[in-house]
Amino acid sequence: MGCLRLLFFQMWKVLLAAIVAVVLARIDSYVERRHSESVPGKAWRAYRGRSKKEPPP
């Protein structure tokens, strides 16, 4: 019974993580589409781009 309970809770965590990832991707797409040239859009791109590492020259 303990193994079944563990499996159940792990599946809920995986499902919740997948839903959150889809929602965040949709928000990113919305901001990019609606506010691409406005101040919030530029700030969003700057925030999103700060985690990307530049390749060495």
PyMOL commands that place a pseudoatom at each C-alpha (Angstrom):
pseudoatom trace, name=CA, resn=MET, resi=1, chain=A, elem=C, hetatm=0, pos=[0.000, 0.000, 0.000]
pseudoatom trace, name=CA, resn=GLY, resi=2, chain=A, elem=C, hetatm=0, pos=[2.870, 2.405, 0.758]
pseudoatom trace, name=CA, resn=CYS, resi=3, chain=A, elem=C, hetatm=0, pos=[4.352, 1.952, -2.710]
pseudoatom trace, name=CA, resn=LEU, resi=4, chain=A, elem=C, hetatm=0, pos=[1.012, 2.710, -4.340]
pseudoatom trace, name=CA, resn=ARG, resi=5, chain=A, elem=C, hetatm=0, pos=[0.614, 5.863, -2.234]
pseudoatom trace, name=CA, resn=LEU, resi=6, chain=A, elem=C, hetatm=0, pos=[4.129, 7.005, -3.161]
pseudoatom trace, name=CA, resn=LEU, resi=7, chain=A, elem=C, hetatm=0, pos=[3.421, 6.428, -6.845]
pseudoatom trace, name=CA, resn=PHE, resi=8, chain=A, elem=C, hetatm=0, pos=[0.153, 8.371, -6.610]
pseudoatom trace, name=CA, resn=PHE, resi=9, chain=A, elem=C, hetatm=0, pos=[1.788, 11.414, -5.012]
pseudoatom trace, name=CA, resn=GLN, resi=10, chain=A, elem=C, hetatm=0, pos=[4.710, 11.352, -7.443]
pseudoatom trace, name=CA, resn=MET, resi=11, chain=A, elem=C, hetatm=0, pos=[2.293, 11.348, -10.378]
pseudoatom trace, name=CA, resn=TRP, resi=12, chain=A, elem=C, hetatm=0, pos=[0.459, 14.349, -8.917]
pseudoatom trace, name=CA, resn=LYS, resi=13, chain=A, elem=C, hetatm=0, pos=[3.735, 16.236, -8.568]
pseudoatom trace, name=CA, resn=VAL, resi=14, chain=A, elem=C, hetatm=0, pos=[4.685, 15.442, -12.163]
pseudoatom trace, name=CA, resn=LEU, resi=15, chain=A, elem=C, hetatm=0, pos=[1.257, 16.479, -13.423]
pseudoatom trace, name=CA, resn=LEU, resi=16, chain=A, elem=C, hetatm=0, pos=[1.349, 19.737, -11.462]
pseudoatom trace, name=CA, resn=ALA, resi=17, chain=A, elem=C, hetatm=0, pos=[4.854, 20.555, -12.751]
pseudoatom trace, name=CA, resn=ALA, resi=18, chain=A, elem=C, hetatm=0, pos=[3.713, 19.944, -16.340]
pseudoatom trace, name=CA, resn=ILE, resi=19, chain=A, elem=C, hetatm=0, pos=[0.679, 22.201, -15.912]
pseudoatom trace, name=CA, resn=VAL, resi=20, chain=A, elem=C, hetatm=0, pos=[2.804, 24.984, -14.413]
pseudoatom trace, name=CA, resn=ALA, resi=21, chain=A, elem=C, hetatm=0, pos=[5.308, 24.703, -17.287]
pseudoatom trace, name=CA, resn=VAL, resi=22, chain=A, elem=C, hetatm=0, pos=[2.526, 24.987, -19.878]
pseudoatom trace, name=CA, resn=VAL, resi=23, chain=A, elem=C, hetatm=0, pos=[0.993, 27.983, -18.107]
pseudoatom trace, name=CA, resn=LEU, resi=24, chain=A, elem=C, hetatm=0, pos=[4.341, 29.779, -17.894]
pseudoatom trace, name=CA, resn=ALA, resi=25, chain=A, elem=C, hetatm=0, pos=[5.036, 29.103, -21.583]
pseudoatom trace, name=CA, resn=ARG, resi=26, chain=A, elem=C, hetatm=0, pos=[1.621, 30.538, -22.486]
pseudoatom trace, name=CA, resn=ILE, resi=27, chain=A, elem=C, hetatm=0, pos=[2.292, 33.654, -20.371]
pseudoatom trace, name=CA, resn=ASP, resi=28, chain=A, elem=C, hetatm=0, pos=[5.659, 34.120, -22.079]
pseudoatom trace, name=CA, resn=SER, resi=29, chain=A, elem=C, hetatm=0, pos=[4.030, 33.779, -25.488]
pseudoatom trace, name=CA, resn=TYR, resi=30, chain=A, elem=C, hetatm=0, pos=[1.267, 36.240, -24.552]
pseudoatom trace, name=CA, resn=VAL, resi=31, chain=A, elem=C, hetatm=0, pos=[3.680, 38.896, -23.291]
pseudoatom trace, name=CA, resn=GLU, resi=32, chain=A, elem=C, hetatm=0, pos=[5.856, 38.496, -26.380]
pseudoatom trace, name=CA, resn=ARG, resi=33, chain=A, elem=C, hetatm=0, pos=[2.854, 38.765, -28.721]
pseudoatom trace, name=CA, resn=ARG, resi=34, chain=A, elem=C, hetatm=0, pos=[0.978, 41.634, -27.013]
pseudoatom trace, name=CA, resn=HIS, resi=35, chain=A, elem=C, hetatm=0, pos=[3.759, 43.763, -25.573]
pseudoatom trace, name=CA, resn=SER, resi=36, chain=A, elem=C, hetatm=0, pos=[6.731, 43.162, -27.833]
pseudoatom trace, name=CA, resn=GLU, resi=37, chain=A, elem=C, hetatm=0, pos=[7.545, 46.847, -28.441]
pseudoatom trace, name=CA, resn=SER, resi=38, chain=A, elem=C, hetatm=0, pos=[6.238, 48.402, -25.228]
pseudoatom trace, name=CA, resn=VAL, resi=39, chain=A, elem=C, hetatm=0, pos=[8.202, 49.006, -22.038]
pseudoatom trace, name=CA, resn=PRO, resi=40, chain=A, elem=C, hetatm=0, pos=[6.834, 45.881, -20.283]
pseudoatom trace, name=CA, resn=GLY, resi=41, chain=A, elem=C, hetatm=0, pos=[7.759, 43.754, -23.307]
pseudoatom trace, name=CA, resn=LYS, resi=42, chain=A, elem=C, hetatm=0, pos=[11.298, 45.071, -23.377]
pseudoatom trace, name=CA, resn=ALA, resi=43, chain=A, elem=C, hetatm=0, pos=[11.639, 44.542, -19.629]
pseudoatom trace, name=CA, resn=TRP, resi=44, chain=A, elem=C, hetatm=0, pos=[10.308, 40.980, -19.992]
pseudoatom trace, name=CA, resn=ARG, resi=45, chain=A, elem=C, hetatm=0, pos=[12.834, 40.198, -22.736]
pseudoatom trace, name=CA, resn=ALA, resi=46, chain=A, elem=C, hetatm=0, pos=[15.648, 41.633, -20.627]
pseudoatom trace, name=CA, resn=TYR, resi=47, chain=A, elem=C, hetatm=0, pos=[14.547, 39.577, -17.623]
pseudoatom trace, name=CA, resn=ARG, resi=48, chain=A, elem=C, hetatm=0, pos=[14.206, 36.415, -19.699]
pseudoatom trace, name=CA, resn=GLY, resi=49, chain=A, elem=C, hetatm=0, pos=[17.522, 36.973, -21.460]
pseudoatom trace, name=CA, resn=ARG, resi=50, chain=A, elem=C, hetatm=0, pos=[19.606, 37.442, -18.339]
pseudoatom trace, name=CA, resn=SER, resi=51, chain=A, elem=C, hetatm=0, pos=[19.734, 33.714, -17.626]
pseudoatom trace, name=CA, resn=LYS, resi=52, chain=A, elem=C, hetatm=0, pos=[21.065, 32.878, -21.074]
pseudoatom trace, name=CA, resn=LYS, resi=53, chain=A, elem=C, hetatm=0, pos=[24.839, 32.733, -21.141]
pseudoatom trace, name=CA, resn=GLU, resi=54, chain=A, elem=C, hetatm=0, pos=[26.663, 34.451, -23.955]
pseudoatom trace, name=CA, resn=PRO, resi=55, chain=A, elem=C, hetatm=0, pos=[29.058, 32.207, -25.903]
pseudoatom trace, name=CA, resn=PRO, resi=56, chain=A, elem=C, hetatm=0, pos=[32.696, 33.269, -25.632]
pseudoatom trace, name=CA, resn=PRO, resi=57, chain=A, elem=C, hetatm=0, pos=[33.961, 35.306, -28.616]
for i in range(1, 57): cmd.bond("trace and resi %d" % i, "trace and resi %d" % (i + 1))
show_as sticks, trace
zoom trace
